[in-house]
Amino acid sequence: MIQLPEYAMTGVYGKSRQIKRLTSSLFLALAAVLLIVTKPAVAFQVQVSPTSPQLGDTISVVISGVNSGDSQPTVTMGGKNYPLFSVGGDRYRALIPTTP
């Protein structure tokens, strides 16, 4: 009896099974990477007052929902960054002038 090597016995059907197995393995690996890499989105609550500021008013922006481990948030208006200061807990406030 002659024994053929394994690659000779697989033929077309064996290669098809190998391709299906490889494809499903790649799909599972990609799904695992996406689950590990993606992070949940963070939503902040923002309060702006006064709602209709006039020239000369100071706008108060209060942000809540900031985790203590996050970096210091900033507010940007008119291309200028304004720092937010902690007012306790997970709340921060910025005061923005409306001067010309």
Buried (B, 14 or more C-beta within 10 A) or exposed (E): EEEEEEEEEEEEEEEEEEEEEEEEEEEEEEEEEEEEEEEEEEEEEEEBEEEEBEEEBEBBBBBBEBEEEEEEEEBEEEEEEBEBEEEEEBBBBBEBEEEE
